[in-house]
Amino acid sequence: MKINPNFKKIAIKSAEEAGKILEKHFKKAVKFSYKKDWSVVSDVDLKAEKTIIKLIEKNFPSHNILAEEKGGKLKNGYSWIIDPLDGTTNYLSSFSFFSVAIALFYNKELILGTVFNPMTKELYFAEKGKGAYLNGKRIKVGKKQIPSIVVLGKGRAKKDFIKLHKILGRIIGKYRAFRLWGCTSLDLCYIASGRIDGYINPGSKIWDFAAGVLIVKEAGGKVTDFSGKEWDFKTRNLVASNKKINKLLLGLVK
């Protein structure tokens, strides 16, 4: 399908405008509270999300929106998926590994994704069938056959922590290094740009995954659930890597 070029324009503009808010308040006193699942939400999350929603609604009033803080549902037609601050705990701890993540679905199929780290000014973007880019330059996943670094993520449910613990036990002593950085969208972008080799996450949400998933796939990577099936919007367990490493990682999670 032909994708309206204004979708890309507004996705990038929205991410950059939200990024300005995050950058402005970084390392400053920020009000925050805990949700029912003990994840953190700050007033900066809310300001950034409102900015993104306002721009999308102004330009595409008929489109559906699912945002982390506002809520909503993925629907047929066009649905924007928004995480205004992926890595809130990092942000509040003055650790500059966080991002704005925005994805667009059409009839529940991913067609566009953008991830922006306002501190490094790295903007990742992908459009279905057109490749993945970092600040306008084409990126590709790495070519390793055995991972040097495996990055882990996690959901908030107890079962997700239990699964993560089991996976970690299998990784230790088998591969050179593992990391848990706390920002799913950037973790996936690091797979797409070849900076890391594998990513495993049990239980995060669609707004954590969506934009990064498309960027990995358009960079030539493979993204599956823990059974090895191709990722779709219902998937909450995720393995991402180049196609050579995917089978090795699935052996850690099955």
Backbone torsions as a table, in degrees:
resi	resn	phi	psi	omega
1	MET	NA	148.2	176.8
2	LYS	-83.8	128.9	-175.6
3	ILE	-101.5	130.8	179.3
4	ASN	-55.3	122.1	-179.1
5	PRO	-62.2	-20.5	177.4
6	ASN	-68.5	-23.5	177.5
7	PHE	-61.8	-46.4	178.4
8	LYS	-62.4	-45.9	-178.0
9	LYS	-57.4	-47.1	-177.3
10	ILE	-74.2	-35.6	177.5
11	ALA	-60.2	-47.3	-179.4
12	ILE	-68.3	-44.0	179.1
13	LYS	-61.1	-42.4	180.0
14	SER	-62.7	-44.5	180.0
15	ALA	-63.6	-41.3	-178.8
16	GLU	-69.5	-39.6	178.7
17	GLU	-66.6	-41.9	175.9
18	ALA	-64.6	-37.5	178.6
19	GLY	-61.5	-35.2	177.6
20	LYS	-61.8	-38.7	178.6
21	ILE	-65.5	-45.1	179.5
22	LEU	-62.0	-44.4	-179.1
23	GLU	-64.3	-40.9	-178.1
24	LYS	-60.1	-38.2	-174.4
25	HIS	-98.5	-0.3	-177.2
26	PHE	-63.7	135.4	-179.2
27	LYS	66.5	19.3	175.9
28	LYS	-114.6	166.1	179.7
29	ALA	-63.6	125.9	-177.0
30	VAL	-131.2	134.2	176.4
31	LYS	-78.2	138.0	178.5
32	PHE	-148.0	164.1	177.7
33	SER	-147.3	170.6	-179.9
34	TYR	-105.6	139.7	174.9
35	LYS	-84.1	179.7	-179.3
36	LYS	-61.4	-31.7	-179.7
37	ASP	-89.3	9.5	179.0
38	TRP	71.9	10.6	169.0
39	SER	-76.8	162.2	-172.4
40	VAL	-104.5	140.6	170.8
41	VAL	-128.9	134.8	-179.9
42	SER	-115.6	167.5	176.8
43	ASP	-67.2	-21.9	176.7
44	VAL	-71.3	-40.4	173.4
45	ASP	-51.6	-49.7	-174.8
46	LEU	-65.9	-41.4	178.4
47	LYS	-64.2	-43.9	-179.5
48	ALA	-64.7	-42.8	-179.5
49	GLU	-63.6	-42.7	178.9
50	LYS	-60.9	-37.8	178.5
51	THR	-63.7	-44.7	179.7
52	ILE	-64.2	-48.5	-178.3
53	ILE	-60.7	-42.2	-179.4
54	LYS	-59.5	-43.4	-179.7
55	LEU	-67.3	-41.5	-179.6
56	ILE	-67.8	-45.9	-179.3
57	GLU	-64.3	-33.8	178.5
58	LYS	-66.3	-40.3	-175.4
59	ASN	-91.4	-28.7	-177.8
60	PHE	-136.6	69.6	-173.3
61	PRO	-61.5	-21.0	-178.8
62	SER	-88.1	-6.3	-176.0
63	HIS	-81.3	148.8	176.7
64	ASN	-85.2	150.8	179.2
65	ILE	-130.9	131.5	170.7
66	LEU	-120.8	112.7	-177.8
67	ALA	-121.9	149.9	-175.0
68	GLU	-57.1	-46.1	-175.1
69	GLU	-87.3	-39.3	-179.0
70	LYS	-75.0	-32.7	-176.7
71	GLY	91.6	-158.9	-177.8
72	GLY	120.1	-175.5	-180.0
73	LYS	-136.5	149.0	172.8
74	LEU	-74.0	127.6	-176.4
75	LYS	-127.5	169.1	171.9
76	ASN	-67.2	165.2	-170.5
77	GLY	80.6	-154.7	-178.9
78	TYR	-90.5	127.9	177.0
79	SER	-131.3	122.7	175.3
80	TRP	-91.4	132.7	179.0
81	ILE	-112.6	123.6	-169.9
82	ILE	-125.4	128.8	165.5
83	ASP	-120.1	103.0	-173.7
84	PRO	-70.3	-23.8	178.2
85	LEU	-152.0	90.8	176.0
86	ASP	-84.7	115.9	-175.7
87	GLY	104.7	41.2	-177.2
88	THR	-60.5	-40.5	179.4
89	THR	-62.0	-42.0	175.2
90	ASN	-59.2	-45.7	-178.5
91	TYR	-58.8	-47.4	-178.5
92	LEU	-68.7	-19.6	179.1
93	SER	-96.6	9.6	-179.7
94	SER	61.6	30.0	174.7
95	PHE	-101.7	117.6	-167.7
96	SER	-81.7	30.1	176.2
97	PHE	-104.5	83.9	179.8
98	PHE	-153.9	169.4	-175.5
99	SER	-157.5	168.4	164.0
100	VAL	-101.9	130.7	-179.0
101	ALA	-127.0	127.5	-178.0
102	ILE	-135.2	129.7	177.6
103	ALA	-128.6	157.0	176.5
104	LEU	-128.3	127.6	174.5
105	PHE	-106.6	149.3	168.4
106	TYR	-127.2	119.6	-174.7
107	ASN	50.6	44.6	176.1
108	LYS	65.4	23.8	174.3
109	GLU	-119.1	130.2	-179.6
110	LEU	-64.8	128.3	178.2
111	ILE	-126.1	-13.4	-176.5
112	LEU	-156.8	142.4	176.5
113	GLY	-149.7	138.5	174.5
114	THR	-138.7	139.9	179.7
115	VAL	-133.4	129.3	-175.3
116	PHE	-131.3	124.6	171.4
117	ASN	-99.8	106.4	-174.9
118	PRO	-68.7	-18.1	-178.6
119	MET	-81.3	-35.0	178.1
120	THR	-98.1	-9.9	-177.1
121	LYS	62.3	30.2	176.4
122	GLU	-93.8	121.2	179.9
123	LEU	-115.5	113.7	176.8
124	TYR	-97.6	139.6	-179.8
125	PHE	-147.5	143.4	174.1
126	ALA	-146.3	143.2	173.8
127	GLU	-126.2	138.0	-174.3
128	LYS	-54.1	125.6	177.2
129	GLY	82.7	2.0	-175.1
130	LYS	-123.1	9.7	176.3
131	GLY	88.1	175.7	-179.2
132	ALA	-118.6	147.5	-172.7
133	TYR	-139.2	147.3	172.4
134	LEU	-121.6	114.2	-176.1
135	ASN	48.9	42.8	174.6
136	GLY	85.3	-3.7	179.8
137	LYS	-106.9	135.9	-176.6
138	ARG	-61.2	137.5	177.3
139	ILE	-123.5	155.2	179.0
140	LYS	-137.5	151.0	175.0
141	VAL	-66.7	161.9	179.6
142	GLY	-69.0	171.1	-175.6
143	LYS	-112.0	7.7	-177.8
144	LYS	-63.0	150.6	176.3
145	GLN	-99.1	-19.4	176.4
146	ILE	-130.4	131.8	-175.3
147	PRO	-72.7	137.2	171.6
148	SER	-88.5	-40.6	179.5
149	ILE	-127.2	125.1	172.9
150	VAL	-111.3	124.8	179.3
151	VAL	-101.6	138.5	-178.6
152	LEU	-113.0	149.9	171.4
153	GLY	-130.2	179.0	-179.3
154	LYS	-159.2	155.1	170.6
155	GLY	-90.0	-166.5	-176.7
156	ARG	-104.3	-15.6	-177.4
157	ALA	-72.3	151.3	-179.7
158	LYS	-57.3	-39.8	-178.6
159	LYS	-63.9	-29.6	177.9
160	ASP	-68.9	-39.8	177.5
161	PHE	-65.6	-40.7	179.1
162	ILE	-63.0	-44.8	178.7
163	LYS	-63.4	-42.2	179.6
164	LEU	-61.5	-40.3	179.3
165	HIS	-61.9	-41.3	178.9
166	LYS	-65.3	-42.9	179.7
167	ILE	-63.1	-43.7	-179.7
168	LEU	-59.4	-40.5	178.7
169	GLY	-62.1	-31.9	179.3
170	ARG	-78.7	-28.3	-178.4
171	ILE	-76.1	-42.2	-175.3
172	ILE	-58.4	126.9	179.6
173	GLY	87.5	-12.4	-178.3
174	LYS	-101.4	-40.1	179.4
175	TYR	-120.5	159.0	-169.3
176	ARG	-62.3	-41.7	-173.8
177	ALA	-156.0	152.5	171.9
178	PHE	-134.7	157.6	179.9
179	ARG	-139.8	155.5	171.4
180	LEU	-137.5	98.8	-169.4
181	TRP	-97.3	-18.2	172.6
182	GLY	83.6	23.9	175.4
183	CYS	-147.9	93.9	-173.4
184	THR	-56.4	-45.6	-175.4
185	SER	-62.0	-41.9	177.6
186	LEU	-72.5	-36.3	174.9
187	ASP	-54.2	-46.5	-179.2
188	LEU	-66.6	-37.6	177.7
189	CYS	-65.9	-31.8	176.7
190	TYR	-70.0	-31.0	170.3
191	ILE	-64.2	-48.0	-176.6
192	ALA	-60.8	-33.8	-177.1
193	SER	-93.6	3.7	176.1
194	GLY	79.4	12.0	-178.8
195	ARG	-77.7	-31.9	175.2
196	ILE	-129.9	169.2	-167.8
197	ASP	-106.7	-30.4	-177.3
198	GLY	-151.8	151.2	180.0
199	TYR	-138.3	133.9	179.0
200	ILE	-131.6	130.8	-179.5
201	ASN	-144.7	115.3	172.3
202	PRO	-94.3	109.8	163.4
203	GLY	100.4	13.6	178.3
204	SER	-81.0	-179.3	-172.6
205	LYS	-99.9	165.3	-175.9
206	ILE	-60.3	-35.1	-179.8
207	TRP	-71.5	-21.8	174.0
208	ASP	-72.7	-39.1	-170.0
209	PHE	-89.8	-44.4	-156.5
210	ALA	-52.8	-56.4	-176.6
211	ALA	-60.3	-44.8	-178.8
212	GLY	-65.8	-35.2	178.8
213	VAL	-59.0	-48.1	-179.0
214	LEU	-65.0	-38.5	179.7
215	ILE	-62.9	-41.6	176.7
216	VAL	-63.2	-47.7	-177.4
217	LYS	-63.4	-41.0	179.9
218	GLU	-73.4	-16.2	174.9
219	ALA	-88.5	5.8	177.9
220	GLY	93.0	10.4	-179.4
221	GLY	-89.8	178.0	-179.7
222	LYS	-122.8	134.9	179.5
223	VAL	-130.5	121.2	-177.4
224	THR	-133.5	171.1	167.7
225	ASP	-85.7	-175.6	-175.8
226	PHE	-70.8	-14.4	177.5
227	SER	-90.8	-7.2	-178.9
228	GLY	97.6	0.4	178.0
229	LYS	-78.1	148.2	179.7
230	GLU	-58.5	141.8	-179.1
231	TRP	-60.9	138.9	166.4
232	ASP	-137.7	178.1	-170.5
233	PHE	-64.9	-16.2	179.1
234	LYS	-87.0	-13.2	-175.0
235	THR	-71.6	133.1	176.1
236	ARG	-115.9	-18.4	174.3
237	ASN	-100.7	133.3	-169.4
238	LEU	-139.9	138.2	172.4
239	VAL	-126.8	126.8	-179.5
240	ALA	-131.2	138.8	-178.0
241	SER	-174.2	-175.4	165.4
242	ASN	-76.0	171.3	-172.5
243	LYS	-69.7	-24.2	-179.4
244	LYS	-73.8	-37.2	-175.0
245	ILE	-85.2	-19.0	-174.5
246	ASN	-52.2	-44.8	-177.9
247	LYS	-64.7	-37.5	178.6
248	LEU	-63.3	-42.7	-179.0
249	LEU	-69.0	-36.6	177.7
250	LEU	-63.1	-29.8	176.7
251	GLY	-66.9	-19.4	178.9
252	LEU	-85.9	-20.1	-171.5
253	VAL	-110.2	-16.8	-176.9
254	LYS	-76.9	NA	NA
